[in-house]
Amino acid sequence: MTEKIYEAARLLKKSNFTTAFTGAGISVESGIPPFRGDGGLWNKYNPEVLEIGYFLNNPAISWQVIKDIFYDFFDSAKPNKAHHVLARMELEGLLGRVITQNIDNLHQEAGSRMVYEFHGNSKTLVCRGCNRSYKAADISFDYTPLTCRECGGLLKPDFVFFGESIPQIPLNAAYEAATISDIFLIIGTTGEVMPANQFPAIAKTHGSTIIEINPEPSLYTNVITDIFIQGKAGEMMERLENALFSTPLDNDQDCVN
């Protein structure tokens, strides 16, 4: 494993443009469970509540679950080591952008600036009537469904529900990143969610080296991944940080000792 981390660090040092592609697994160590798999939220809640048609027809029922998951539970989560290392990499010029499938805002809270949220952000609410935006921190969740102070319209979290389209700005940013990146760094995503899961493969076809950090093999591992670093995101990113910033990486010999 040490040799893989040093090899990944060597390649990251040489990369002209690196993209981090993150999913639910990077936030697990912040206390946010994944939606799918063992212990996933969809084992406890019915995902139908986040289907846009159901939400519009049954806002009171949907908002009860939305409040429980995203504003009572998720709201206390803080960035973990993996988020902080990516922010440092950006600051040091080793990371061009983050494409994330997460809606938890933890990349930004850790200090990352070049973040494109494929599925939106839970920290903002948007009125379905007049399109006014609200910061979730400024809203009382004592009474649901939430409505607009101006027009009385239904408020919806500004993330992508089932049945909605991906916003054009992060979609374009992901396509661009997949075509220009020397390295595509996958962290905490298994490759199950479309259309986001297509971008590592697009990057591979454009010559990117795929470095993957996941606790278990994913749909990418044996298909497109060049370096698979198996382990928790926080622990592996801390080791990668040490290799990047604490160890000389000028030649191949340094990387394997």
C-alpha positions as CSV (number, residue, x, y, z in Angstrom):
1,M,0.0,0.0,0.0
2,T,2.8,2.4,0.8
3,E,4.3,1.9,-2.6
4,K,1.0,2.8,-4.2
5,I,0.6,5.9,-2.2
6,Y,4.1,7.1,-3.1
7,E,3.5,6.3,-6.8
8,A,0.2,8.3,-6.6
9,A,2.0,11.2,-5.0
10,R,4.7,11.1,-7.7
11,L,2.1,11.3,-10.4
12,L,0.1,14.0,-8.7
13,K,3.3,16.1,-8.4
14,K,3.9,15.8,-12.1
15,S,0.2,16.4,-13.2
16,N,-0.6,19.6,-15.1
17,F,-4.3,19.3,-14.1
18,T,-5.9,17.0,-11.5
19,T,-9.6,16.5,-10.8
20,A,-11.0,15.0,-7.6
21,F,-14.2,13.1,-8.2
22,T,-15.9,12.5,-4.9
23,G,-19.0,10.6,-3.6
24,A,-20.7,9.7,-0.4
25,G,-17.8,7.7,0.9
26,I,-15.7,10.7,1.5
27,S,-18.3,12.1,4.0
28,V,-18.9,8.9,5.9
29,E,-16.1,9.8,8.4
30,S,-17.9,13.1,9.0
31,G,-20.9,11.1,10.3
32,I,-22.9,11.1,7.1
33,P,-24.0,7.6,6.1
34,P,-24.2,6.7,2.4
35,F,-27.6,6.4,0.8
36,R,-27.0,3.0,-0.7
37,G,-25.5,-0.3,0.6
38,D,-25.3,-1.6,4.2
39,G,-26.3,1.0,6.6
40,G,-27.5,3.2,3.8
41,L,-30.3,5.7,4.3
42,W,-32.5,4.1,1.8
43,N,-32.7,1.1,4.1
44,K,-34.5,3.3,6.6
45,Y,-36.3,5.8,4.4
46,N,-38.4,5.5,1.2
47,P,-36.4,7.2,-1.6
48,E,-39.8,8.0,-3.2
49,V,-39.9,11.1,-0.9
50,L,-37.1,12.6,-3.0
51,E,-38.9,12.0,-6.4
52,I,-39.8,15.4,-7.7
53,G,-43.4,14.5,-8.6
54,Y,-44.0,12.9,-5.2
55,F,-42.5,15.9,-3.5
56,L,-44.8,18.4,-5.3
57,N,-47.9,16.3,-4.7
58,N,-47.0,15.4,-1.1
59,P,-44.8,18.2,0.3
60,A,-45.8,17.7,3.9
61,I,-44.7,14.0,3.9
62,S,-41.6,14.6,1.9
63,W,-40.5,17.6,4.1
64,Q,-40.8,15.5,7.2
65,V,-38.1,13.1,5.9
66,I,-36.1,15.9,4.3
67,K,-35.9,17.7,7.6
68,D,-35.0,14.6,9.4
69,I,-32.1,13.6,7.1
70,F,-30.7,16.8,5.8
71,Y,-31.4,19.4,8.5
72,D,-31.6,17.6,11.8
73,F,-28.9,14.9,11.1
74,F,-26.6,16.1,8.3
75,D,-26.4,19.7,9.6
76,S,-24.0,18.8,12.4
77,A,-21.5,17.1,10.1
78,K,-18.0,18.7,9.8
79,P,-15.3,18.3,7.2
80,N,-12.9,15.4,7.8
81,K,-9.3,14.9,7.0
82,A,-10.0,13.9,3.4
83,H,-11.8,17.2,2.7
84,H,-9.0,19.2,4.3
85,V,-6.3,17.4,2.3
86,L,-8.1,18.2,-1.0
87,A,-8.4,21.8,0.1
88,R,-4.7,21.9,0.8
89,M,-3.9,20.3,-2.5
90,E,-5.9,23.0,-4.3
91,L,-4.1,25.7,-2.3
92,E,-0.7,24.2,-3.2
93,G,-1.6,24.1,-6.9
94,L,-1.9,20.3,-7.0
95,L,-5.7,20.1,-7.6
96,G,-7.6,21.9,-10.4
97,R,-11.2,21.2,-9.3
98,V,-13.5,19.0,-7.3
99,I,-16.5,17.4,-9.0
100,T,-18.6,16.1,-6.2
101,Q,-21.8,14.1,-6.1
102,N,-22.4,15.2,-2.5
103,I,-24.8,17.9,-1.4
104,D,-23.3,18.4,2.1
105,N,-21.1,21.5,1.4
106,L,-18.2,19.9,3.3
107,H,-15.7,20.6,0.6
108,Q,-16.4,24.3,0.8
109,E,-16.3,24.3,4.5
110,A,-12.9,22.7,4.4
111,G,-11.6,25.5,2.2
112,S,-11.9,24.2,-1.3
113,R,-13.0,26.8,-3.8
114,M,-13.1,25.1,-7.2
115,V,-16.0,22.9,-6.3
116,Y,-18.7,21.8,-8.8
117,E,-21.7,20.1,-7.2
118,F,-23.2,17.6,-9.5
119,H,-26.3,17.2,-7.4
120,G,-26.7,20.6,-5.9
121,N,-26.4,21.7,-2.3
122,S,-28.6,21.3,0.7
123,K,-27.6,24.6,2.3
124,T,-29.8,26.6,0.0
125,L,-33.6,26.5,-0.5
126,V,-35.4,27.7,-3.6
127,C,-39.0,28.8,-3.9
128,R,-40.9,26.9,-6.6
129,G,-43.1,29.9,-7.1
130,C,-40.9,33.0,-7.4
131,N,-37.5,31.3,-7.5
132,R,-36.2,33.3,-4.5
133,S,-33.3,31.6,-2.7
134,Y,-32.9,31.3,1.1
135,K,-30.0,30.1,3.2
136,A,-31.1,27.1,5.1
137,A,-29.3,28.5,8.2
138,D,-31.7,31.5,8.1
139,I,-34.9,29.3,8.0
140,S,-36.9,27.9,10.9
141,F,-37.7,24.2,10.3
142,D,-40.2,24.1,13.1
143,Y,-43.1,23.9,10.7
144,T,-43.1,22.0,7.4
145,P,-43.6,22.0,4.5
146,L,-41.5,25.2,4.2
147,T,-43.0,28.1,2.3
148,C,-41.7,31.3,0.8
149,R,-41.9,34.5,2.9
150,E,-42.6,36.5,-0.2
151,C,-45.1,34.6,-2.3
152,G,-46.1,31.6,-0.1
153,G,-44.8,29.2,-2.6
154,L,-43.3,25.8,-1.7
155,L,-39.6,25.8,-0.8
156,K,-37.4,23.0,-2.1
157,P,-33.8,22.2,-1.2
158,D,-31.5,23.2,-4.0
159,F,-30.3,19.7,-4.8
160,V,-31.3,17.4,-7.6
161,F,-34.4,15.2,-6.8
162,F,-35.1,12.0,-8.7
163,G,-36.7,13.0,-12.0
164,E,-34.8,16.3,-12.3
165,S,-32.0,17.2,-14.6
166,I,-28.4,17.8,-13.6
167,P,-27.6,21.6,-13.6
168,Q,-25.7,22.6,-16.7
169,I,-22.8,24.4,-15.0
170,P,-21.5,21.3,-13.1
171,L,-22.3,19.1,-16.0
172,N,-20.2,21.2,-18.3
173,A,-17.4,21.4,-15.7
174,A,-17.4,17.6,-15.3
175,Y,-17.2,17.1,-19.1
176,E,-14.4,19.6,-19.4
177,A,-12.5,18.1,-16.4
178,A,-12.7,14.7,-17.9
179,T,-11.1,15.9,-21.2
180,I,-8.3,17.9,-19.7
181,S,-7.2,16.1,-16.6
182,D,-3.9,14.2,-16.4
183,I,-5.2,12.6,-13.2
184,F,-8.7,11.7,-12.2
185,L,-8.7,11.1,-8.4
186,I,-11.8,9.0,-7.4
187,I,-12.6,9.1,-3.7
188,G,-15.5,7.5,-2.0
189,T,-17.8,6.6,-4.9
190,T,-18.6,3.2,-6.2
191,G,-19.8,4.2,-9.7
192,E,-23.4,3.3,-9.4
193,V,-25.1,6.7,-9.8
194,M,-25.8,7.9,-13.4
195,P,-24.9,10.1,-15.1
196,A,-22.1,11.1,-12.7
197,N,-20.5,7.7,-12.9
198,Q,-19.6,8.2,-16.6
199,F,-17.0,10.8,-16.1
200,P,-14.1,8.7,-14.9
201,A,-14.5,6.5,-18.0
202,I,-14.6,9.6,-20.2
203,A,-11.4,10.8,-18.5
204,K,-9.8,7.5,-19.1
205,T,-10.5,7.6,-22.8
206,H,-8.9,11.1,-22.9
207,G,-5.7,9.8,-21.3
208,S,-6.2,10.4,-17.6
209,T,-4.5,8.2,-15.1
210,I,-7.2,7.0,-12.7
211,I,-6.3,6.9,-9.0
212,E,-9.0,5.4,-6.8
213,I,-9.4,5.5,-3.0
214,N,-12.2,3.3,-1.7
215,P,-12.7,0.9,1.2
216,E,-13.7,-1.8,-1.2
217,P,-13.3,-2.4,-4.9
218,S,-15.9,-0.5,-7.0
219,L,-17.3,-0.7,-10.5
220,Y,-14.2,1.3,-11.6
221,T,-11.5,-0.8,-9.9
222,N,-11.0,-3.6,-12.3
223,V,-12.1,-1.7,-15.4
224,I,-10.4,1.7,-15.6
225,T,-8.4,2.2,-12.3
226,D,-4.7,2.5,-12.6
227,I,-3.8,2.8,-8.9
228,F,-6.3,1.4,-6.4
229,I,-5.6,2.5,-2.8
230,Q,-7.9,0.5,-0.6
231,G,-9.0,2.1,2.7
232,K,-11.0,4.8,4.4
233,A,-10.8,8.2,2.7
234,G,-9.6,10.1,5.6
235,E,-6.8,7.7,6.5
236,M,-5.6,7.2,2.9
237,M,-5.7,10.9,2.1
238,E,-3.7,11.7,5.2
239,R,-1.0,9.2,4.1
240,L,-1.1,10.8,0.6
241,E,-0.7,14.2,2.1
242,N,2.4,13.1,4.0
243,A,3.8,11.6,0.8
244,L,3.1,14.8,-1.1
245,F,4.3,17.4,1.3
246,S,6.7,15.6,3.7
247,T,8.8,13.4,1.4
248,P,11.1,14.1,-1.5
249,L,9.5,12.8,-4.7
250,D,12.0,13.9,-7.3
251,N,12.6,10.5,-8.8
252,D,11.2,7.0,-9.0
253,Q,13.7,5.6,-6.4
254,D,12.3,8.0,-3.8
255,C,8.8,6.7,-4.4
256,V,9.4,3.0,-3.6
257,N,11.6,3.3,-0.5
